[in-house]
Amino acid sequence: MAEKGILTGQYVRIRQAAASVGDRMLAQLIDWVLEFAYAAFMIWVFSKLNAEPLTVFFVLVFPLLVYPLCCEVFNQGQSVGKMIMKTRVVMADGSVPSLSAYLLRWLLIIIDGPLMAYMGIVVIAATRHHQRIGDLAAGTMVVKLQSYTKIQVSLDEFDYVNENYKPHYPQAADLSLEQLNVISRALAASEARGGEQRIEQLSLKVQQLLGVTPREQQAESFLARIVRDYQYYALED
């Protein structure tokens, strides 16, 4: 199973494993069964009502065409088949796909699907991260949810947050990413001229913001502990 690691702004690495060819085929098969059942039911209804062709198109054909797109856009990258197989569409960098990315991979079903002899299956099997042509064009991939997990990453200026780490400040979890970045940049530049004074001022602001009293004697040590505590709670999410 191909895995891809992504470093996020929260100093957390996401390890995502691409869904296998079998997972993707089973998910597609489930979706096809549901679509076939819907089509069969609506055809039976139309046979009783003697419906107009335009009505048939908008009630039968159109929903079947947009089903994959609507599911992924409005259900966090999952069709019913993907939900059952515990897979999801994400961007190759681990972020949430944009509407244009979903739309592009949906349009290219024409090439990946039956009209081109299921060329997508061949491409999925041949690519490292099991991407079909639509995925390659849109920059997306389908991942296994249980493999979409966070693991710790060290910062150059700090120690690893090991499994025995005991946080001091649970309030650190309330920091935003932007606030944490400010602290990290200040610590990285602490040796610059005037850095010590800025660290002191920032320490006071963080204390006021979080409503905490430092256990550490030095402002720099306090801020470093805040960053490590933030990492700890990010990994626990």
KARANOR-V656128 format. One record per pair of residues at least 6 apart in sequence whose C-alpha atoms are under 6 Angstrom apart, sorted by the first residue. I is the first residue (numbers start at 1). J is the second residue. Records with the same first field share a line. If there is no record, write none. Layout:
BEGIN
I=J / J
END
This chain:
BEGIN
2=17 / 18 / 129
3=16 / 17
4=15 / 16
5=14 / 15
6=13 / 14
7=13
12=152 / 153
13=150 / 151
14=149 / 150
15=148 / 149
16=147 / 148
17=143 / 144 / 147
18=129 / 142 / 143
19=142 / 143 / 144
27=81 / 82 / 85
30=81
31=81
69=106
71=79
72=78 / 79
77=88 / 89
78=88
86=145
87=143 / 144 / 145
88=142 / 143
89=141 / 142
90=96 / 97 / 140 / 141
91=97 / 139 / 140
92=139 / 140 / 141
101=138
104=138
105=134 / 135 / 138
108=134
112=118 / 119 / 120
120=132
123=132
124=130 / 131 / 132
131=141
135=141
154=160
167=229
171=210
172=226 / 230
173=230 / 233
190=196
200=219
203=219
216=222
END
